[in-house]
């Protein structure tokens, strides 16, 4: 992992935490994800005008990834409706690097050196510790539902990370792959919202449109940088470094959403930083 690739992934981490915070802040989650996914589809359609067409071998991966991304959005909506941002977000993000590491080794024959393995383990342990500290009940539904939803979200993240890691390498064009992915995945949730909300949808979208479209731009930027990085580095270290976004997310949760941080979570954040430093050292 070169310094340029590491910088791109770190920028992606910050922008990713930003759009997730926007999604959490919009109370009506269907409105939030309609704006974010629909806005991403519009931006993706504009990119199609200048982006090369992906190679034929990438299209099966694009199709699978679009389905997995929709599942990811639905699970993320569920997670945000059940738990605090500063706790649900790290659980979802912390699950993915370990799963990606195992799958990349088993399916793609990617191997980690000692520094990378230590960095992935330290980052994942810190992410999960940061999330699990202080989880409290929120009445009904029980807190276990939030944890299960966040873990399922993490598995969906791992799934699309591996699928897109292979697909973007076969596409020959990261920007073309990103554009088509945004269009394919971005139409389903808005279509569902139109069906469910019918004539009410436009009025419900209007007050949050600017914020939601900002979230769409941040989401596309974040994942575009990750897809580019996946063409230049192994999947596991990219996935682990990307999840340093939870430090930003924890800060947003504390400052914006007034969620508790506390000494245990500070220590867990330090473990994430240590893991990140190991990954950067390995490059």
C-alpha positions as CSV (number, residue, x, y, z in Angstrom):
1,X,0.0,0.0,0.0
2,X,1.7,3.2,-1.2
3,X,1.3,6.5,0.7
4,X,-1.0,7.8,-2.1
5,X,-3.3,4.8,-1.7
6,X,-3.3,5.1,2.1
7,X,-4.2,8.8,1.8
8,X,-7.0,8.0,-0.6
9,X,-8.5,5.4,1.8
10,X,-8.2,7.8,4.8
11,X,-10.0,10.5,2.9
12,X,-12.6,7.9,2.0
13,X,-12.9,7.0,5.7
14,X,-13.7,10.7,6.7
15,X,-16.2,11.2,3.9
16,X,-17.9,7.8,4.7
17,X,-18.4,8.8,8.3
18,X,-19.8,12.1,7.1
19,X,-22.5,10.6,4.9
20,X,-23.4,8.0,7.6
21,X,-23.9,10.8,10.1
22,X,-26.2,12.6,7.7
23,X,-28.2,9.4,7.2
24,X,-28.5,9.0,11.0
25,X,-29.5,12.6,11.5
26,X,-32.5,12.4,9.1
27,X,-35.2,10.9,11.3
28,X,-37.2,9.3,8.5
29,X,-34.7,6.7,7.3
30,X,-36.6,5.9,4.1
31,X,-36.4,9.6,3.1
32,X,-32.7,9.6,4.1
33,X,-31.7,6.6,2.0
34,X,-34.0,7.6,-0.9
35,X,-32.1,10.9,-1.2
36,X,-28.7,9.3,-0.7
37,X,-29.1,6.4,-3.0
38,X,-31.2,8.3,-5.6
39,X,-28.7,11.2,-5.5
40,X,-25.9,8.7,-6.1
41,X,-27.8,7.3,-9.1
42,X,-28.1,10.8,-10.6
43,X,-24.4,11.5,-10.1
44,X,-23.6,8.1,-11.5
45,X,-25.7,8.7,-14.6
46,X,-23.8,12.0,-15.2
47,X,-20.5,10.1,-14.9
48,X,-21.7,7.6,-17.5
49,X,-21.3,10.4,-20.1
50,X,-17.6,10.5,-19.6
51,X,-16.7,7.1,-18.1
52,X,-15.5,4.2,-20.2
53,X,-17.7,1.1,-20.3
54,X,-16.5,-1.7,-17.9
55,X,-15.1,-4.8,-19.5
56,X,-17.6,-7.7,-19.9
57,X,-16.1,-9.7,-17.1
58,X,-17.1,-7.1,-14.5
59,X,-20.8,-7.1,-15.2
60,X,-21.8,-10.2,-13.1
61,X,-20.0,-8.6,-10.2
62,X,-21.8,-5.3,-10.8
63,X,-25.2,-7.1,-10.7
64,X,-24.4,-9.0,-7.5
65,X,-22.9,-5.9,-5.9
66,X,-26.0,-3.9,-6.6
67,X,-28.2,-6.4,-4.8
68,X,-25.9,-6.6,-1.9
69,X,-25.7,-2.8,-1.6
70,X,-29.4,-2.6,-1.4
71,X,-29.4,-5.2,1.4
72,X,-26.7,-3.1,3.1
73,X,-28.8,0.1,2.9
74,X,-31.8,-1.7,4.3
75,X,-29.8,-3.2,7.2
76,X,-28.1,0.1,7.8
77,X,-31.5,1.8,8.0
78,X,-32.6,-0.8,10.5
79,X,-29.4,-0.4,12.6
80,X,-29.7,3.4,12.7
81,X,-33.3,3.2,13.8
82,X,-32.4,0.9,16.8
83,X,-29.1,2.1,18.2
84,X,-26.8,5.1,18.8
85,X,-24.7,6.2,15.9
86,X,-21.5,6.0,17.9
87,X,-22.1,2.4,18.8
88,X,-24.0,0.9,15.8
89,X,-21.6,2.4,13.3
90,X,-18.4,0.8,14.8
91,X,-20.0,-2.6,15.1
92,X,-21.0,-2.6,11.5
93,X,-17.6,-1.3,10.3
94,X,-15.6,-3.4,12.7
95,X,-17.1,-6.7,11.6
96,X,-16.1,-6.3,7.9
97,X,-12.3,-6.2,7.9
98,X,-11.9,-9.6,9.7
99,X,-14.4,-11.2,7.3
100,X,-12.8,-9.7,4.3
101,X,-9.4,-10.9,5.5
102,X,-10.6,-14.5,5.7
103,X,-12.5,-14.4,2.4
104,X,-9.6,-12.7,0.5
105,X,-7.2,-15.3,1.8
106,X,-9.5,-18.2,1.0
107,X,-10.9,-17.1,-2.3
108,X,-8.4,-14.6,-3.8
109,X,-5.2,-16.2,-2.3
110,X,-4.2,-12.8,-0.8
111,X,-1.8,-13.2,2.1
112,X,-0.9,-10.7,4.8
113,X,2.5,-10.0,6.1
114,X,3.1,-9.8,9.8
115,X,2.6,-6.0,10.0
116,X,-0.6,-6.2,8.0
117,X,-2.1,-9.1,10.0
118,X,-1.3,-7.3,13.3
119,X,-2.8,-4.1,11.9
120,X,-6.0,-5.8,10.8
121,X,-6.5,-7.6,14.1
122,X,-5.7,-4.5,16.2
123,X,-8.0,-2.3,14.2
124,X,-10.9,-4.7,14.2
125,X,-10.5,-5.4,18.0
126,X,-10.5,-1.6,18.6
127,X,-13.5,-1.0,16.4
128,X,-15.6,-3.7,18.1
129,X,-14.4,-2.7,21.6
130,X,-15.3,0.9,20.8
131,X,-18.8,-0.2,19.8
132,X,-19.6,-2.6,22.6
133,X,-18.5,-0.3,25.4
134,X,-21.5,1.3,27.0
135,X,-24.2,-0.2,24.8
136,X,-27.4,0.2,26.8
137,X,-31.0,-0.7,26.4
138,X,-33.2,1.8,24.6
139,X,-36.5,0.3,25.7
140,X,-38.3,-1.7,23.0
141,X,-36.9,-3.2,20.9
142,X,-34.2,-4.7,23.1
143,X,-30.6,-3.6,22.6
144,X,-29.8,-7.1,21.1
145,X,-31.8,-6.2,18.0
146,X,-29.5,-3.2,17.4
147,X,-26.4,-5.4,17.7
148,X,-27.7,-8.1,15.5
149,X,-28.7,-5.5,12.8
150,X,-25.3,-3.9,13.0
151,X,-23.5,-7.3,12.7
152,X,-25.6,-8.2,9.7
153,X,-24.7,-4.8,8.2
154,X,-21.0,-5.7,8.7
155,X,-21.4,-8.9,6.9
156,X,-23.1,-7.1,4.0
157,X,-20.1,-4.7,3.9
158,X,-17.7,-7.6,3.8
159,X,-19.7,-9.2,1.0
160,X,-19.8,-6.1,-1.3
161,X,-16.1,-5.3,-0.5
162,X,-15.0,-8.7,-1.8
163,X,-17.4,-8.7,-4.8
164,X,-16.4,-5.1,-5.8
165,X,-12.7,-5.8,-5.1
166,X,-12.8,-8.5,-7.8
167,X,-15.2,-6.7,-10.1
168,X,-13.4,-3.4,-10.3
169,X,-10.1,-5.2,-11.1
170,X,-11.8,-6.9,-14.0
171,X,-13.6,-3.7,-15.2
172,X,-10.5,-1.9,-16.5
173,X,-12.1,1.4,-15.3
174,X,-12.8,2.2,-11.7
175,X,-14.8,5.3,-12.6
176,X,-16.9,3.4,-15.1
177,X,-17.5,0.6,-12.5
178,X,-18.5,3.2,-9.9
179,X,-20.8,5.0,-12.2
180,X,-22.7,1.8,-13.2
181,X,-22.8,0.6,-9.7
182,X,-24.3,3.9,-8.5
183,X,-27.0,3.7,-11.2
184,X,-27.9,0.0,-10.6
185,X,-28.0,0.2,-6.8
186,X,-29.5,3.7,-6.6
187,X,-32.8,3.1,-8.3
188,X,-34.3,0.4,-6.1
189,X,-34.8,2.2,-2.8
190,X,-36.3,5.3,-4.5
191,X,-38.6,3.1,-6.5
192,X,-39.7,1.4,-3.3
193,X,-40.2,4.8,-1.6
194,X,-42.4,5.9,-4.5
195,X,-44.5,2.8,-4.1
196,X,-44.9,3.1,-0.3
197,X,-45.3,6.8,0.1
198,X,-47.1,7.4,-3.2
199,X,-48.2,11.1,-3.5
200,X,-46.5,12.1,-0.2
201,X,-42.9,11.4,-1.2
202,X,-42.0,14.7,-2.9
203,X,-43.3,16.8,0.1
204,X,-41.4,14.5,2.5
205,X,-38.1,14.7,0.5
206,X,-38.1,18.5,0.0
207,X,-37.1,19.7,3.5
208,X,-34.1,17.4,3.6
209,X,-33.2,17.4,0.0
210,X,-30.0,19.5,0.2
211,X,-28.6,17.5,3.2
212,X,-29.5,14.2,1.6
213,X,-27.8,15.1,-1.7
214,X,-24.7,16.2,0.2
215,X,-24.8,12.7,1.7
216,X,-25.0,11.2,-1.8
217,X,-22.0,13.2,-3.0
218,X,-20.0,12.1,0.1
219,X,-21.0,8.5,-0.4
220,X,-20.0,8.4,-4.0
221,X,-16.7,10.1,-3.2
222,X,-15.9,7.7,-0.4
223,X,-16.6,4.6,-2.4
224,X,-15.0,5.8,-5.5
225,X,-11.7,6.3,-3.6
226,X,-12.0,2.8,-2.1
227,X,-12.7,1.2,-5.5
228,X,-9.6,2.9,-6.9
229,X,-7.5,1.8,-3.9
230,X,-8.7,-1.8,-4.3
231,X,-7.1,-1.9,-7.8
232,X,-3.7,-1.0,-6.3
233,X,-3.6,-2.9,-2.9
234,X,-4.9,-6.1,-1.3
235,X,-8.5,-6.0,-0.1
236,X,-7.8,-6.8,3.6
237,X,-5.5,-3.8,4.5
238,X,-7.7,-1.5,2.4
239,X,-10.8,-2.7,4.3
240,X,-9.1,-2.3,7.7
241,X,-7.7,1.1,7.0
242,X,-11.0,2.3,5.6
243,X,-12.7,1.5,8.9
244,X,-10.6,4.2,10.7
245,X,-13.8,6.1,9.8
246,X,-15.2,5.0,13.1
247,X,-12.9,7.3,15.0
248,X,-14.5,10.2,13.0
249,X,-17.9,8.6,13.6
250,X,-17.3,8.4,17.3
251,X,-16.3,12.1,17.4
252,X,-19.4,13.0,15.4
253,X,-21.5,10.9,17.8
254,X,-20.1,12.8,20.8
255,X,-20.1,16.3,19.4
256,X,-23.1,16.4,17.2
257,X,-25.4,13.7,18.7
258,X,-24.3,14.2,22.3
259,X,-23.5,10.5,22.8
260,X,-21.1,9.5,25.6
261,X,-17.5,8.7,24.6
262,X,-15.6,8.0,27.9
263,X,-12.2,6.6,28.8
264,X,-12.9,3.0,27.6
265,X,-13.8,4.1,24.2
266,X,-10.8,6.5,24.0
267,X,-8.6,3.4,24.8
268,X,-10.4,1.5,22.0
269,X,-9.9,4.4,19.6
270,X,-6.2,4.2,20.5
271,X,-6.1,0.6,19.5
272,X,-7.7,1.5,16.1
273,X,-5.0,4.2,15.7
274,X,-2.3,1.6,16.5
275,X,-3.7,-0.8,14.0
276,X,-3.8,2.0,11.4
277,X,-0.2,2.8,12.1
278,X,0.8,-0.9,11.6
279,X,-1.0,-0.9,8.2
280,X,0.7,2.3,7.1
281,X,4.0,0.9,8.3
282,X,3.4,-2.3,6.2
283,X,3.2,-0.1,3.1
